[in-house]
Amino acid sequence: MAGPLQAEMESLLSAAFSPNRLQVINDSAAHHGHSGDDGSGESHFTVVIESEAFAGKSRLQRQRMVNAALGDIPGQRVHALAIRAFAPNEPTKETL
């Protein structure tokens, strides 16, 4: 079951990008006791998102778009965020 921060991230990304596919994966358990683990169980995430909004954009532009859509979450409310953003029909190594 998604925690409140994970659900908020899913909602913000869905509203911003109308993604074809979206996964917000909570990686926090793998970082328990490490730097950045605040004990909330929601400190480390991976976002895998596919949206037409990323067509023609560089990897850096896509990352900036996702970070902007998430507002104060990256770096303030979440310690670590890995982003894998793709346009439809792009070849990826991701299993969505």
SULKAWO-V171781 format. One record per pair of residues at least 6 apart in sequence whose C-alpha atoms are under 8 Angstrom apart, sorted by the first residue. I is the first residue (numbers start at 1). GAP is how many residues later the second one is. Records with the same first field share a line. If there is no record, write none. Layout:
I: GAP ; GAP
//
This chain:
3: 39
5: 37
6: 18 ; 19 ; 20 ; 36
9: 15 ; 61
10: 12 ; 13 ; 14
12: 57 ; 58
13: 6 ; 53 ; 56 ; 57
14: 8
16: 53
17: 34 ; 35 ; 36
18: 33
19: 30 ; 31 ; 32 ; 33
20: 29 ; 30 ; 31 ; 68
21: 27 ; 28 ; 29 ; 30 ; 75
22: 25 ; 26 ; 27 ; 28 ; 74
23: 23 ; 24 ; 25 ; 26 ; 73
24: 21 ; 22 ; 23 ; 24
25: 20 ; 21 ; 22
26: 16 ; 18 ; 19 ; 20
27: 15 ; 16 ; 17 ; 18 ; 19
28: 9 ; 13 ; 14 ; 15 ; 16 ; 17
29: 12
31: 6 ; 13
32: 7
36: 7 ; 43 ; 44
37: 6 ; 7 ; 42
42: 36
43: 34 ; 35 ; 36 ; 37
44: 34 ; 35 ; 36 ; 37
45: 33 ; 35 ; 36 ; 37
46: 35 ; 36 ; 37 ; 38
47: 34 ; 35 ; 36 ; 37 ; 38
48: 35 ; 36 ; 37 ; 46 ; 48
49: 35 ; 36 ; 37
50: 35 ; 36 ; 37 ; 38
51: 34 ; 35 ; 36 ; 37
52: 35 ; 36
53: 34
54: 8 ; 31 ; 32 ; 33
55: 31 ; 32 ; 33
59: 26
62: 23
63: 20 ; 21 ; 22
66: 17
67: 7
74: 6 ; 7
86: 6
//
